[in-house]
Amino acid sequence: MNATEIAALIAAVFWALLVCVGVFVLFRLARLLSESSRLIADLRDRGDVLLQRAETAVDGAQAAVDRAGRQLDQAESVTASMDELGTGMAELAGQVTALTSLGRALAAGPVGRTAALAYGVRHALSLRRAARRTVPGRVMEHAELTARGGAHR
């Protein structure tokens, strides 16, 4: 073997080693690409699930906001009704105060005195008329009362 043949043999061995290393690297690269493709598909599935959960959470939050809005509207209508009720009560209190002062004026004035006098006269007359009426029943004698035990008071 001469030097060219030895050089060609060394070059062929190195070329074979280089091809083997290249094939090994390509297999590893293919494995890496398949693993990364599987991971990306898994992340995509997880991302879809995560997006569905986020969408559900957003829908729930929107429903809560809508309920809160309806409750605020109802609270505003109740507040308005209470304001109207307070205004009505203030007006009623003013009218009651006016009627009370009118009643006091009537009772303390000549009309009140005349009414009191008329009541007194009517009451006195009714008492006098009641005295003239007879009580139903019979008159008991003193002996009957003592016999029954009603006279020893």
C-alpha positions as CSV (number, residue, x, y, z in Angstrom):
1,M,0.0,0.0,0.0
2,N,1.3,3.2,-0.9
3,A,0.7,6.6,0.7
4,T,-2.2,7.5,-1.7
5,E,-4.0,4.3,-0.9
6,I,-3.5,4.8,2.8
7,A,-4.7,8.4,2.5
8,A,-7.7,7.3,0.5
9,L,-8.4,4.6,3.1
10,I,-8.1,7.1,6.0
11,A,-10.4,9.6,4.1
12,A,-13.0,6.8,3.5
13,V,-13.0,5.8,7.2
14,F,-13.4,9.4,8.2
15,W,-16.1,9.8,5.6
16,A,-17.9,6.7,6.9
17,L,-17.6,8.0,10.5
18,L,-18.8,11.4,9.4
19,V,-21.8,9.8,7.7
20,C,-22.6,7.7,10.8
21,V,-22.3,10.8,13.0
22,G,-24.6,12.7,10.5
23,V,-27.2,9.8,10.5
24,F,-27.1,9.7,14.3
25,V,-27.5,13.5,14.5
26,L,-30.4,13.3,12.0
27,F,-32.1,10.6,14.0
28,R,-31.7,12.6,17.2
29,L,-33.0,15.7,15.3
30,A,-36.0,13.7,14.0
31,R,-36.7,12.5,17.6
32,L,-36.4,16.1,18.9
33,L,-38.8,17.4,16.2
34,S,-41.4,14.6,16.9
35,E,-41.2,15.4,20.7
36,S,-41.5,19.1,20.1
37,S,-44.5,18.5,17.7
38,R,-46.1,16.3,20.4
39,L,-45.4,19.0,23.1
40,I,-46.9,21.8,20.8
41,A,-50.0,19.7,20.2
42,D,-50.3,19.1,23.9
43,L,-49.9,22.8,24.6
44,R,-52.5,23.6,22.0
45,D,-55.0,21.3,23.7
46,R,-54.2,22.7,27.1
47,G,-54.5,26.2,25.6
48,D,-57.9,25.4,24.2
49,V,-59.0,24.1,27.6
50,L,-57.6,27.2,29.3
51,L,-59.4,29.5,26.8
52,Q,-62.7,27.6,27.4
53,R,-62.2,28.0,31.2
54,A,-61.4,31.7,30.8
55,E,-64.4,32.2,28.6
56,T,-66.6,30.5,31.2
57,A,-65.2,32.7,33.9
58,V,-65.8,35.8,31.8
59,D,-69.4,34.7,31.1
60,G,-69.9,34.1,34.8
61,A,-68.5,37.5,35.7
62,Q,-70.7,39.2,33.1
63,A,-73.8,37.4,34.5
64,A,-72.8,38.7,38.0
65,V,-72.4,42.2,36.7
66,D,-75.8,42.0,35.0
67,R,-77.4,40.8,38.2
68,A,-75.7,43.6,40.2
69,G,-77.0,46.1,37.6
70,R,-80.5,44.8,38.0
71,Q,-80.2,44.9,41.8
72,L,-78.9,48.5,41.6
73,D,-81.9,49.5,39.4
74,Q,-84.3,47.9,41.9
75,A,-82.5,49.7,44.8
76,E,-82.8,53.0,43.0
77,S,-86.5,52.5,42.5
78,V,-86.9,51.6,46.2
79,T,-84.9,54.7,47.1
80,A,-87.1,56.9,44.9
81,S,-90.2,55.3,46.5
82,M,-88.9,56.0,49.9
83,D,-88.2,59.6,49.0
84,E,-91.8,60.0,47.8
85,L,-93.0,58.4,51.0
86,G,-90.9,60.8,53.1
87,T,-92.3,63.7,51.1
88,G,-95.8,62.4,51.7
89,M,-95.2,61.9,55.4
90,A,-93.9,65.5,55.7
91,E,-97.0,66.8,54.0
92,L,-99.2,64.7,56.2
93,A,-97.4,65.9,59.3
94,G,-98.0,69.5,58.3
95,Q,-101.7,68.8,57.7
96,V,-102.0,67.0,61.1
97,T,-100.3,70.0,62.8
98,A,-102.7,72.4,61.2
99,L,-105.7,70.3,62.2
100,T,-104.3,70.0,65.7
101,S,-104.0,73.7,66.1
102,L,-107.5,74.1,64.6
103,G,-108.8,71.6,67.2
104,R,-107.1,73.4,70.0
105,A,-108.5,76.7,68.9
106,L,-112.0,75.3,68.7
107,A,-111.8,73.6,72.0
108,A,-110.4,76.6,73.8
109,G,-112.6,79.1,72.1
110,P,-116.3,79.9,72.5
111,V,-117.4,77.0,70.3
112,G,-115.6,74.5,72.7
113,R,-117.1,76.1,75.7
114,T,-120.5,76.0,74.2
115,A,-120.1,72.3,73.3
116,A,-118.9,71.5,76.8
117,L,-121.9,73.3,78.3
118,A,-124.3,71.5,76.0
119,Y,-122.7,68.1,76.9
120,G,-123.0,68.9,80.6
121,V,-126.6,69.9,80.3
122,R,-127.5,66.9,78.3
123,H,-125.7,64.6,80.7
124,A,-127.4,66.2,83.7
125,L,-130.8,65.8,82.1
126,S,-130.2,62.2,81.2
127,L,-129.2,61.5,84.9
128,R,-132.5,63.1,86.1
129,R,-134.5,61.1,83.7
130,A,-132.8,57.9,84.8
131,A,-133.7,58.6,88.4
132,R,-137.4,58.8,87.5
133,R,-137.4,55.4,85.9
134,T,-138.4,52.4,88.0
135,V,-136.2,49.5,88.3
136,P,-137.9,46.2,87.3
137,G,-138.4,43.8,90.2
138,R,-140.0,44.1,93.6
139,V,-139.2,45.9,96.8
140,M,-137.7,43.8,99.5
141,E,-138.5,44.3,103.1
142,H,-135.8,44.8,105.8
143,A,-136.5,41.3,107.3
144,E,-135.9,39.6,104.0
145,L,-132.6,41.4,103.6
146,T,-131.4,40.4,107.1
147,A,-132.5,36.8,106.5
148,R,-130.4,36.6,103.3
149,G,-127.4,38.2,104.9
150,G,-127.4,41.3,102.9
151,A,-128.1,43.9,105.6
152,H,-125.2,43.5,107.9
153,R,-122.8,45.8,106.2
